[in-house]
Amino acid sequence: MKWDRFYHILRYIQFSENKNEPDRTDDNYDQRWKMRAIFDKLNDSYAKCYSLTERSAADEISALQN
């Protein structure tokens, strides 16, 4: 994909409303709050479709447990 096309898509993609931004002074402030919903949805979907086996690599196991 050419950079111009990527930049055009990136410019208009939005995952969360800015009015929902959490308080930055909170100790539990999540810097990735705009993307958190999509990450959680993807993690749930992957967990349903992927099962661990005894031949899974250590990095695959730790990624699924987080």
URPEHU-V146282 format. One record per backbone hydrogen bond with DSSP energy under -0.5 kcal/mol. CO is the residue of the C=O (numbers start at 1). NH is the residue of the N-H. If there is no record, write none. Layout:
BEGIN
co = (CO | CO)
nh = (NH | NH)
END
This chain:
BEGIN
co = (2 | 3 | 4 | 5 | 6 | 7 | 8 | 9 | 9 | 17 | 18 | 23 | 26 | 29 | 30 | 32 | 32 | 33 | 35 | 36 | 37 | 38 | 39 | 40 | 41 | 42 | 43 | 44 | 45 | 46 | 53 | 57 | 57 | 58 | 59 | 60 | 61 | 62)
nh = (6 | 7 | 8 | 9 | 10 | 11 | 12 | 12 | 13 | 20 | 21 | 26 | 29 | 31 | 33 | 35 | 36 | 37 | 39 | 40 | 41 | 42 | 43 | 44 | 45 | 46 | 47 | 48 | 49 | 50 | 56 | 60 | 61 | 62 | 63 | 64 | 65 | 66)
END
